Amino acid sequence: MGRALCLSALILAASAVAAHAQKPAEPKGAAMKCSAWDTKTMAGPKDSVVTTSALEATADGKGWTLKLANNPNGIPVRVITTGGDSMVMEAGPFPSVLRPGQTVTTLRTVEHMKGNKLTGTVEAHYSSGDVFHGKMEGTCRK
């Protein structure tokens, strides 16, 4: 019985070590490797630039701030999820720089990083009920 108990304990310990070794690393947002991105938002069939902005990490490195070209005040950005080379972020409400007098109630971006380039989609919901769909590109600021 003592041998069986020792063998069982050894197998249990080995299983626990193997399970721990197989645990995947926690995903980290690829965009976190760069602390500042210069971005542009585009719309239409010819990808006309509708606004430029800067996406910057906060001083403590735990959050992000969006600075729009026509609105120098930083807009706090919430990171919804990250994984691999992708990140989903939301911001809002804030005054629209494209539609004077309107408020962007929610701005949602899905971003993918490759090297020092950021690409993705933008969806802005306005207080009027309108929705803007566009694309975005960014470059890591050195």
PADO-573912 format. One record per residue: residue number from 1; residue in one letter; x, y, z of N, C-alpha, C in turn. Coordinates in pm, whole numbers. Layout:
BEGIN
<num NUM | residu A | n_u X | n_v Y | n_w Z | ca_u X | ca_v Y | ca_w Z | c_u X | c_v Y | c_w Z>
...
//
This chain:
BEGIN
<num 1 | residu M | n_u 82 | n_v -119 | n_w 0 | ca_u 0 | ca_v 0 | ca_w 0 | c_u 87 | c_v 126 | c_w 0>
<num 2 | residu G | n_u 196 | n_v 124 | n_w 76 | ca_u 285 | ca_v 239 | ca_w 81 | c_u 345 | c_v 269 | c_w -55>
<num 3 | residu R | n_u 382 | n_v 164 | n_w -129 | ca_u 437 | ca_v 182 | ca_w -263 | c_u 334 | c_v 245 | c_w -356>
<num 4 | residu A | n_u 211 | n_v 198 | n_w -350 | ca_u 104 | ca_v 250 | ca_w -435 | c_u 77 | c_v 397 | c_w -404>
<num 5 | residu L | n_u 80 | n_v 432 | n_w -275 | ca_u 57 | ca_v 570 | ca_w -235 | c_u 169 | c_v 661 | c_w -286>
<num 6 | residu C | n_u 294 | n_v 616 | n_w -273 | ca_u 408 | ca_v 696 | ca_w -322 | c_u 401 | c_v 711 | c_w -474>
<num 7 | residu L | n_u 367 | n_v 602 | n_w -545 | ca_u 357 | ca_v 608 | ca_w -690 | c_u 246 | c_v 704 | c_w -732>
<num 8 | residu S | n_u 133 | n_v 700 | n_w -663 | ca_u 21 | ca_v 790 | ca_w -693 | c_u 61 | c_v 936 | c_w -672>
<num 9 | residu A | n_u 131 | n_v 962 | n_w -562 | ca_u 175 | ca_v 1099 | ca_w -533 | c_u 273 | c_v 1148 | c_w -639>
<num 10 | residu L | n_u 364 | n_v 1059 | n_w -683 | ca_u 461 | ca_v 1094 | ca_w -786 | c_u 392 | c_v 1126 | c_w -918>
<num 11 | residu I | n_u 294 | n_v 1045 | n_w -957 | ca_u 220 | ca_v 1068 | ca_w -1081 | c_u 142 | c_v 1199 | c_w -1073>
<num 12 | residu L | n_u 79 | n_v 1225 | n_w -960 | ca_u 4 | ca_v 1349 | ca_w -941 | c_u 96 | c_v 1471 | c_w -951>
<num 13 | residu A | n_u 213 | n_v 1464 | n_w -888 | ca_u 308 | ca_v 1576 | ca_w -894 | c_u 358 | c_v 1597 | c_w -1037>
<num 14 | residu A | n_u 387 | n_v 1489 | n_w -1107 | ca_u 434 | ca_v 1500 | ca_w -1246 | c_u 327 | c_v 1561 | c_w -1334>
<num 15 | residu S | n_u 202 | n_v 1523 | n_w -1312 | ca_u 91 | ca_v 1578 | ca_w -1391 | c_u 76 | c_v 1728 | c_w -1367>
<num 16 | residu A | n_u 91 | n_v 1770 | n_w -1243 | ca_u 78 | ca_v 1912 | ca_w -1210 | c_u 189 | c_v 1993 | c_w -1276>
<num 17 | residu V | n_u 312 | n_v 1940 | n_w -1277 | ca_u 424 | ca_v 2009 | ca_w -1341 | c_u 400 | c_v 2018 | c_w -1491>
<num 18 | residu A | n_u 353 | n_v 1909 | n_w -1554 | ca_u 327 | ca_v 1910 | ca_w -1698 | c_u 216 | c_v 2008 | c_w -1733>
<num 19 | residu A | n_u 112 | n_v 2014 | n_w -1652 | ca_u 1 | ca_v 2106 | ca_w -1679 | c_u 49 | c_v 2251 | c_w -1667>
<num 20 | residu H | n_u 133 | n_v 2279 | n_w -1566 | ca_u 185 | ca_v 2415 | ca_w -1550 | c_u 272 | c_v 2453 | c_w -1669>
<num 21 | residu A | n_u 353 | n_v 2361 | n_w -1719 | ca_u 441 | ca_v 2389 | ca_w -1832 | c_u 363 | c_v 2416 | c_w -1960>
<num 22 | residu Q | n_u 242 | n_v 2360 | n_w -1972 | ca_u 161 | ca_v 2377 | ca_w -2092 | c_u 76 | c_v 2503 | c_w -2090>
<num 23 | residu K | n_u 68 | n_v 2571 | n_w -1976 | ca_u -14 | ca_v 2691 | ca_w -1966 | c_u 42 | c_v 2799 | c_w -2059>
<num 24 | residu P | n_u -40 | n_v 2852 | n_w -2151 | ca_u 10 | ca_v 2954 | ca_w -2243 | c_u 39 | c_v 3084 | c_w -2170>
<num 25 | residu A | n_u 131 | n_v 3160 | n_w -2227 | ca_u 164 | ca_v 3291 | ca_w -2170 | c_u 44 | c_v 3383 | c_w -2182>
<num 26 | residu E | n_u 32 | n_v 3475 | n_w -2089 | ca_u -76 | ca_v 3573 | ca_w -2095 | c_u -61 | c_v 3657 | c_w -2220>
<num 27 | residu P | n_u -167 | n_v 3677 | n_w -2297 | ca_u -155 | ca_v 3759 | ca_w -2417 | c_u -130 | c_v 3904 | c_w -2379>
<num 28 | residu K | n_u -49 | n_v 3970 | n_w -2456 | ca_u -21 | ca_v 4112 | ca_w -2434 | c_u -52 | c_v 4186 | c_w -2562>
<num 29 | residu G | n_u -112 | n_v 4303 | n_w -2550 | ca_u -145 | ca_v 4381 | ca_w -2669 | c_u -19 | c_v 4423 | c_w -2743>
<num 30 | residu A | n_u -16 | n_v 4392 | n_w -2871 | ca_u 101 | ca_v 4426 | ca_w -2951 | c_u 124 | c_v 4576 | c_w -2953>
<num 31 | residu A | n_u 17 | n_v 4653 | n_w -2952 | ca_u 32 | ca_v 4799 | ca_w -2957 | c_u 99 | c_v 4853 | c_w -2832>
<num 32 | residu M | n_u 101 | n_v 4773 | n_w -2725 | ca_u 164 | ca_v 4816 | ca_w -2601 | c_u 316 | c_v 4831 | c_w -2618>
<num 33 | residu K | n_u 373 | n_v 4773 | n_w -2721 | ca_u 518 | ca_v 4782 | ca_w -2745 | c_u 557 | c_v 4922 | c_w -2790>
<num 34 | residu C | n_u 463 | n_v 4998 | n_w -2834 | ca_u 486 | ca_v 5135 | ca_w -2879 | c_u 403 | c_v 5226 | c_w -2788>
<num 35 | residu S | n_u 463 | n_v 5332 | n_w -2737 | ca_u 389 | ca_v 5418 | ca_w -2644 | c_u 321 | c_v 5537 | c_w -2710>
<num 36 | residu A | n_u 344 | n_v 5557 | n_w -2840 | ca_u 278 | ca_v 5667 | ca_w -2911 | c_u 263 | c_v 5633 | c_w -3059>
<num 37 | residu W | n_u 141 | n_v 5650 | n_w -3108 | ca_u 110 | ca_v 5623 | ca_w -3249 | c_u 55 | c_v 5750 | c_w -3313>
<num 38 | residu D | n_u 104 | n_v 5783 | n_w -3431 | ca_u 45 | ca_v 5890 | ca_w -3511 | c_u -48 | c_v 5822 | c_w -3610>
<num 39 | residu T | n_u -177 | n_v 5857 | n_w -3604 | ca_u -277 | ca_v 5785 | ca_w -3683 | c_u -357 | c_v 5877 | c_w -3774>
<num 40 | residu K | n_u -421 | n_v 5814 | n_w -3872 | ca_u -515 | ca_v 5886 | ca_w -3958 | c_u -636 | c_v 5795 | c_w -3978>
<num 41 | residu T | n_u -753 | n_v 5859 | n_w -3983 | ca_u -878 | ca_v 5788 | ca_w -4007 | c_u -923 | c_v 5822 | c_w -4148>
<num 42 | residu M | n_u -965 | n_v 5718 | n_w -4221 | ca_u -1000 | ca_v 5735 | ca_w -4362 | c_u -1141 | c_v 5684 | c_w -4388>
<num 43 | residu A | n_u -1203 | n_v 5740 | n_w -4493 | ca_u -1338 | ca_v 5699 | ca_w -4533 | c_u -1351 | c_v 5706 | c_w -4684>
<num 44 | residu G | n_u -1450 | n_v 5636 | n_w -4734 | ca_u -1482 | ca_v 5642 | ca_w -4877 | c_u -1400 | c_v 5547 | c_w -4962>
<num 45 | residu P | n_u -1439 | n_v 5539 | n_w -5088 | ca_u -1374 | ca_v 5444 | ca_w -5179 | c_u -1228 | c_v 5476 | c_w -5208>
<num 46 | residu K | n_u -1189 | n_v 5603 | n_w -5191 | ca_u -1049 | ca_v 5642 | ca_w -5217 | c_u -970 | c_v 5661 | c_w -5089>
<num 47 | residu D | n_u -1028 | n_v 5616 | n_w -4976 | ca_u -962 | ca_v 5628 | ca_w -4846 | c_u -918 | c_v 5771 | c_w -4816>
<num 48 | residu S | n_u -1010 | n_v 5866 | n_w -4834 | ca_u -981 | ca_v 6006 | ca_w -4802 | c_u -959 | c_v 6020 | c_w -4652>
<num 49 | residu V | n_u -855 | n_v 6092 | n_w -4613 | ca_u -826 | ca_v 6114 | ca_w -4471 | c_u -928 | c_v 6215 | c_w -4417>
<num 50 | residu V | n_u -1000 | n_v 6175 | n_w -4312 | ca_u -1100 | ca_v 6263 | ca_w -4252 | c_u -1050 | c_v 6328 | c_w -4124>
<num 51 | residu T | n_u -956 | n_v 6265 | n_w -4057 | ca_u -895 | ca_v 6326 | ca_w -3939 | c_u -763 | c_v 6257 | c_w -3907>
<num 52 | residu T | n_u -678 | n_v 6332 | n_w -3838 | ca_u -553 | ca_v 6275 | ca_w -3789 | c_u -556 | c_v 6281 | c_w -3637>
<num 53 | residu S | n_u -479 | n_v 6196 | n_w -3574 | ca_u -479 | ca_v 6192 | ca_w -3429 | c_u -351 | c_v 6129 | c_w -3378>
<num 54 | residu A | n_u -336 | n_v 6133 | n_w -3247 | ca_u -225 | ca_v 6066 | ca_w -3180 | c_u -284 | c_v 5980 | c_w -3070>
<num 55 | residu L | n_u -239 | n_v 5857 | n_w -3064 | ca_u -278 | ca_v 5764 | ca_w -2959 | c_u -156 | c_v 5748 | c_w -2870>
<num 56 | residu E | n_u -166 | n_v 5791 | n_w -2745 | ca_u -50 | ca_v 5794 | ca_w -2657 | c_u -78 | c_v 5720 | c_w -2527>
<num 57 | residu A | n_u 23 | n_v 5647 | n_w -2481 | ca_u 12 | ca_v 5579 | ca_w -2352 | c_u 12 | c_v 5685 | c_w -2242>
<num 58 | residu T | n_u -62 | n_v 5660 | n_w -2135 | ca_u -63 | ca_v 5753 | ca_w -2022 | c_u 72 | c_v 5747 | c_w -1952>
<num 59 | residu A | n_u 99 | n_v 5846 | n_w -1868 | ca_u 229 | ca_v 5855 | ca_w -1801 | c_u 261 | c_v 5730 | c_w -1719>
<num 60 | residu D | n_u 157 | n_v 5670 | n_w -1659 | ca_u 183 | ca_v 5550 | ca_w -1578 | c_u 188 | c_v 5422 | c_w -1662>
<num 61 | residu G | n_u 162 | n_v 5435 | n_w -1794 | ca_u 169 | ca_v 5319 | ca_w -1883 | c_u 53 | c_v 5224 | c_w -1872>
<num 62 | residu K | n_u -49 | n_v 5260 | n_w -1794 | ca_u -162 | ca_v 5169 | ca_w -1772 | c_u -283 | c_v 5201 | c_w -1858>
<num 63 | residu G | n_u -278 | n_v 5308 | n_w -1934 | ca_u -393 | ca_v 5348 | ca_w -2015 | c_u -348 | c_v 5421 | c_w -2140>
<num 64 | residu W | n_u -446 | n_v 5467 | n_w -2216 | ca_u -420 | ca_v 5537 | ca_w -2342 | c_u -502 | c_v 5664 | c_w -2349>
<num 65 | residu T | n_u -453 | n_v 5761 | n_w -2426 | ca_u -522 | ca_v 5887 | ca_w -2449 | c_u -523 | c_v 5913 | c_w -2599>
<num 66 | residu L | n_u -638 | n_v 5956 | n_w -2651 | ca_u -652 | ca_v 5991 | ca_w -2792 | c_u -651 | c_v 6143 | c_w -2803>
<num 67 | residu K | n_u -562 | n_v 6195 | n_w -2886 | ca_u -556 | ca_v 6340 | ca_w -2910 | c_u -588 | c_v 6363 | c_w -3056>
<num 68 | residu L | n_u -706 | n_v 6422 | n_w -3081 | ca_u -751 | ca_v 6450 | ca_w -3217 | c_u -693 | c_v 6582 | c_w -3266>
<num 69 | residu A | n_u -672 | n_v 6592 | n_w -3397 | ca_u -609 | ca_v 6711 | ca_w -3456 | c_u -682 | c_v 6840 | c_w -3418>
<num 70 | residu N | n_u -814 | n_v 6839 | n_w -3421 | ca_u -891 | ca_v 6960 | ca_w -3393 | c_u -938 | c_v 6967 | c_w -3248>
<num 71 | residu N | n_u -890 | n_v 6876 | n_w -3164 | ca_u -928 | ca_v 6872 | ca_w -3023 | c_u -805 | c_v 6830 | c_w -2944>
<num 72 | residu P | n_u -723 | n_v 6926 | n_w -2902 | ca_u -597 | ca_v 6892 | ca_w -2835 | c_u -614 | c_v 6831 | c_w -2696>
<num 73 | residu N | n_u -736 | n_v 6840 | n_w -2639 | ca_u -759 | ca_v 6778 | ca_w -2509 | c_u -755 | c_v 6627 | c_w -2525>
<num 74 | residu G | n_u -687 | n_v 6561 | n_w -2435 | ca_u -680 | ca_v 6416 | ca_w -2443 | c_u -811 | c_v 6350 | c_w -2406>
<num 75 | residu I | n_u -850 | n_v 6251 | n_w -2484 | ca_u -972 | ca_v 6174 | ca_w -2459 | c_u -930 | c_v 6039 | c_w -2402>
<num 76 | residu P | n_u -974 | n_v 6004 | n_w -2281 | ca_u -937 | ca_v 5875 | ca_w -2224 | c_u -989 | c_v 5760 | c_w -2311>
<num 77 | residu V | n_u -905 | n_v 5660 | n_w -2330 | ca_u -939 | ca_v 5543 | ca_w -2411 | c_u -939 | c_v 5420 | c_w -2320>
<num 78 | residu R | n_u -1042 | n_v 5337 | n_w -2336 | ca_u -1053 | ca_v 5213 | ca_w -2260 | c_u -1008 | c_v 5097 | c_w -2348>
<num 79 | residu V | n_u -916 | n_v 5016 | n_w -2301 | ca_u -876 | ca_v 4896 | ca_w -2373 | c_u -976 | c_v 4787 | c_w -2335>
<num 80 | residu I | n_u -1051 | n_v 4739 | n_w -2434 | ca_u -1153 | ca_v 4638 | ca_w -2409 | c_u -1090 | c_v 4500 | c_w -2402>
<num 81 | residu T | n_u -1003 | n_v 4469 | n_w -2497 | ca_u -934 | ca_v 4340 | ca_w -2496 | c_u -809 | c_v 4348 | c_w -2582>
<num 82 | residu T | n_u -714 | n_v 4262 | n_w -2552 | ca_u -592 | ca_v 4250 | ca_w -2632 | c_u -563 | c_v 4103 | c_w -2654>
<num 83 | residu G | n_u -491 | n_v 4075 | n_w -2758 | ca_u -449 | ca_v 3937 | ca_w -2784 | c_u -363 | c_v 3932 | c_w -2908>
<num 84 | residu G | n_u -249 | n_v 3865 | n_w -2896 | ca_u -161 | ca_v 3854 | ca_w -3011 | c_u -120 | c_v 3990 | c_w -3062>
<num 85 | residu D | n_u -152 | n_v 4017 | n_w -3188 | ca_u -116 | ca_v 4146 | ca_w -3249 | c_u -234 | c_v 4242 | c_w -3253>
<num 86 | residu S | n_u -339 | n_v 4215 | n_w -3177 | ca_u -463 | ca_v 4293 | ca_w -3189 | c_u -505 | c_v 4357 | c_w -3057>
<num 87 | residu M | n_u -581 | n_v 4466 | n_w -3071 | ca_u -633 | ca_v 4535 | ca_w -2955 | c_u -766 | c_v 4600 | c_w -2993>
<num 88 | residu V | n_u -863 | n_v 4595 | n_w -2903 | ca_u -992 | ca_v 4661 | ca_w -2922 | c_u -1001 | c_v 4771 | c_w -2816>
<num 89 | residu M | n_u -1032 | n_v 4894 | n_w -2862 | ca_u -1039 | ca_v 5008 | ca_w -2771 | c_u -1169 | c_v 5084 | c_w -2790>
<num 90 | residu E | n_u -1212 | n_v 5154 | n_w -2684 | ca_u -1331 | ca_v 5239 | ca_w -2691 | c_u -1302 | c_v 5372 | c_w -2623>
<num 91 | residu A | n_u -1370 | n_v 5475 | n_w -2671 | ca_u -1361 | ca_v 5608 | ca_w -2610 | c_u -1497 | c_v 5675 | c_w -2624>
<num 92 | residu G | n_u -1518 | n_v 5776 | n_w -2545 | ca_u -1641 | ca_v 5853 | ca_w -2556 | c_u -1715 | c_v 5858 | c_w -2425>
<num 93 | residu P | n_u -1802 | n_v 5953 | n_w -2414 | ca_u -1842 | ca_v 6054 | ca_w -2513 | c_u -1743 | c_v 6172 | c_w -2518>
<num 94 | residu F | n_u -1741 | n_v 6237 | n_w -2637 | ca_u -1659 | ca_v 6356 | ca_w -2657 | c_u -1714 | c_v 6433 | c_w -2776>
<num 95 | residu P | n_u -1687 | n_v 6566 | n_w -2784 | ca_u -1737 | ca_v 6647 | ca_w -2896 | c_u -1675 | c_v 6600 | c_w -3028>
<num 96 | residu S | n_u -1757 | n_v 6588 | n_w -3130 | ca_u -1710 | ca_v 6544 | ca_w -3261 | c_u -1624 | c_v 6651 | c_w -3327>
<num 97 | residu V | n_u -1514 | n_v 6608 | n_w -3390 | ca_u -1433 | ca_v 6703 | ca_w -3468 | c_u -1478 | c_v 6703 | c_w -3614>
<num 98 | residu L | n_u -1555 | n_v 6603 | n_w -3655 | ca_u -1603 | ca_v 6595 | ca_w -3793 | c_u -1742 | c_v 6654 | c_w -3810>
<num 99 | residu R | n_u -1822 | n_v 6647 | n_w -3706 | ca_u -1960 | ca_v 6695 | ca_w -3712 | c_u -1984 | c_v 6795 | c_w -3599>
<num 100 | residu P | n_u -1955 | n_v 6923 | n_w -3624 | ca_u -1970 | ca_v 7025 | ca_w -3520 | c_u -2109 | c_v 7023 | c_w -3457>
<num 101 | residu G | n_u -2112 | n_v 7037 | n_w -3326 | ca_u -2238 | ca_v 7038 | ca_w -3254 | c_u -2287 | c_v 6900 | c_w -3213>
<num 102 | residu Q | n_u -2223 | n_v 6796 | n_w -3263 | ca_u -2263 | ca_v 6660 | ca_w -3226 | c_u -2161 | c_v 6600 | c_w -3129>
<num 103 | residu T | n_u -2206 | n_v 6498 | n_w -3062 | ca_u -2121 | ca_v 6426 | ca_w -2968 | c_u -2099 | c_v 6284 | c_w -3019>
<num 104 | residu V | n_u -1974 | n_v 6240 | n_w -3012 | ca_u -1945 | ca_v 6099 | ca_w -3038 | c_u -1975 | c_v 6028 | c_w -2907>
<num 105 | residu T | n_u -2078 | n_v 5946 | n_w -2907 | ca_u -2114 | ca_v 5876 | ca_w -2784 | c_u -2021 | c_v 5759 | c_w -2758>
<num 106 | residu T | n_u -1984 | n_v 5687 | n_w -2864 | ca_u -1891 | ca_v 5575 | ca_w -2852 | c_u -1804 | c_v 5568 | c_w -2977>
<num 107 | residu L | n_u -1675 | n_v 5563 | n_w -2957 | ca_u -1579 | ca_v 5539 | ca_w -3064 | c_u -1515 | c_v 5405 | c_w -3035>
<num 108 | residu R | n_u -1524 | n_v 5313 | n_w -3130 | ca_u -1467 | ca_v 5179 | ca_w -3111 | c_u -1369 | c_v 5151 | c_w -3224>
<num 109 | residu T | n_u -1249 | n_v 5107 | n_w -3188 | ca_u -1149 | ca_v 5072 | ca_w -3288 | c_u -1102 | c_v 4929 | c_w -3265>
<num 110 | residu V | n_u -1074 | n_v 4861 | n_w -3374 | ca_u -1012 | ca_v 4729 | ca_w -3371 | c_u -881 | c_v 4746 | c_w -3446>
<num 111 | residu E | n_u -770 | n_v 4724 | n_w -3378 | ca_u -639 | ca_v 4754 | ca_w -3434 | c_u -550 | c_v 4631 | c_w -3439>
<num 112 | residu H | n_u -468 | n_v 4626 | n_w -3544 | ca_u -372 | ca_v 4516 | ca_w -3562 | c_u -236 | c_v 4577 | c_w -3590>
<num 113 | residu M | n_u -132 | n_v 4521 | n_w -3528 | ca_u 2 | ca_v 4575 | ca_w -3546 | c_u 90 | c_v 4477 | c_w -3622>
<num 114 | residu K | n_u 169 | n_v 4533 | n_w -3714 | ca_u 271 | ca_v 4456 | ca_w -3783 | c_u 393 | c_v 4546 | c_w -3794>
<num 115 | residu G | n_u 499 | n_v 4510 | n_w -3725 | ca_u 617 | ca_v 4596 | ca_w -3721 | c_u 583 | c_v 4726 | c_w -3652>
<num 116 | residu N | n_u 613 | n_v 4838 | n_w -3716 | ca_u 580 | ca_v 4968 | ca_w -3656 | c_u 456 | c_v 5030 | c_w -3720>
<num 117 | residu K | n_u 372 | n_v 4947 | n_w -3782 | ca_u 249 | ca_v 4994 | ca_w -3847 | c_u 127 | c_v 4941 | c_w -3772>
<num 118 | residu L | n_u 26 | n_v 5024 | n_w -3765 | ca_u -101 | ca_v 4990 | ca_w -3702 | c_u -210 | c_v 5008 | c_w -3806>
<num 119 | residu T | n_u -296 | n_v 4909 | n_w -3824 | ca_u -409 | ca_v 4920 | ca_w -3917 | c_u -534 | c_v 4869 | c_w -3847>
<num 120 | residu G | n_u -649 | n_v 4913 | n_w -3895 | ca_u -771 | ca_v 4863 | ca_w -3834 | c_u -895 | c_v 4934 | c_w -3882>
<num 121 | residu T | n_u -1002 | n_v 4914 | n_w -3806 | ca_u -1132 | ca_v 4972 | ca_w -3839 | c_u -1176 | c_v 5067 | c_w -3729>
<num 122 | residu V | n_u -1260 | n_v 5162 | n_w -3768 | ca_u -1312 | ca_v 5263 | ca_w -3676 | c_u -1464 | c_v 5264 | c_w -3690>
<num 123 | residu E | n_u -1533 | n_v 5271 | n_w -3578 | ca_u -1679 | ca_v 5285 | ca_w -3579 | c_u -1714 | c_v 5391 | c_w -3475>
<num 124 | residu A | n_u -1776 | n_v 5499 | n_w -3521 | ca_u -1815 | ca_v 5608 | ca_w -3432 | c_u -1967 | c_v 5620 | c_w -3430>
<num 125 | residu H | n_u -2024 | n_v 5620 | n_w -3311 | ca_u -2168 | ca_v 5639 | ca_w -3292 | c_u -2190 | c_v 5781 | c_w -3242>
<num 126 | residu Y | n_u -2283 | n_v 5852 | n_w -3308 | ca_u -2310 | ca_v 5992 | ca_w -3275 | c_u -2440 | c_v 6006 | c_w -3198>
<num 127 | residu S | n_u -2452 | n_v 6119 | n_w -3127 | ca_u -2572 | ca_v 6148 | ca_w -3049 | c_u -2696 | c_v 6155 | c_w -3137>
<num 128 | residu S | n_u -2679 | n_v 6184 | n_w -3265 | ca_u -2792 | ca_v 6193 | ca_w -3358 | c_u -2844 | c_v 6055 | c_w -3399>
<num 129 | residu G | n_u -2767 | n_v 5951 | n_w -3367 | ca_u -2803 | ca_v 5816 | ca_w -3410 | c_u -2723 | c_v 5770 | c_w -3531>
<num 130 | residu D | n_u -2653 | n_v 5864 | n_w -3597 | ca_u -2570 | ca_v 5828 | ca_w -3712 | c_u -2452 | c_v 5742 | c_w -3667>
<num 131 | residu V | n_u -2401 | n_v 5663 | n_w -3762 | ca_u -2284 | ca_v 5580 | ca_w -3736 | c_u -2185 | c_v 5601 | c_w -3850>
<num 132 | residu F | n_u -2059 | n_v 5623 | n_w -3816 | ca_u -1951 | ca_v 5636 | ca_w -3914 | c_u -1867 | c_v 5509 | c_w -3911>
<num 133 | residu H | n_u -1838 | n_v 5454 | n_w -4030 | ca_u -1749 | ca_v 5338 | ca_w -4042 | c_u -1630 | c_v 5381 | c_w -4127>
<num 134 | residu G | n_u -1511 | n_v 5354 | n_w -4080 | ca_u -1392 | ca_v 5390 | ca_w -4155 | c_u -1277 | c_v 5297 | c_w -4126>
<num 135 | residu K | n_u -1164 | n_v 5332 | n_w -4183 | ca_u -1041 | ca_v 5257 | ca_w -4161 | c_u -941 | c_v 5349 | c_w -4094>
<num 136 | residu M | n_u -842 | n_v 5288 | n_w -4029 | ca_u -738 | ca_v 5369 | ca_w -3969 | c_u -602 | c_v 5307 | c_w -3996>
<num 137 | residu E | n_u -501 | n_v 5393 | n_w -3999 | ca_u -362 | ca_v 5350 | ca_w -4011 | c_u -281 | c_v 5433 | c_w -3914>
<num 138 | residu G | n_u -177 | n_v 5374 | n_w -3863 | ca_u -90 | ca_v 5448 | ca_w -3773 | c_u 54 | c_v 5402 | c_w -3786>
<num 139 | residu T | n_u 143 | n_v 5490 | n_w -3742 | ca_u 286 | ca_v 5460 | ca_w -3741 | c_u 338 | c_v 5489 | c_w -3601>
<num 140 | residu C | n_u 421 | n_v 5399 | n_w -3552 | ca_u 481 | ca_v 5418 | ca_w -3421 | c_u 572 | c_v 5541 | c_w -3424>
<num 141 | residu R | n_u 549 | n_v 5630 | n_w -3328 | ca_u 632 | ca_v 5750 | ca_w -3318 | c_u 763 | c_v 5712 | c_w -3250>
<num 142 | residu K | n_u 871 | n_v 5749 | n_w -3309 | ca_u 1004 | ca_v 5714 | ca_w -3253 | c_u 1049 | c_v 5816 | c_w -3153>
//
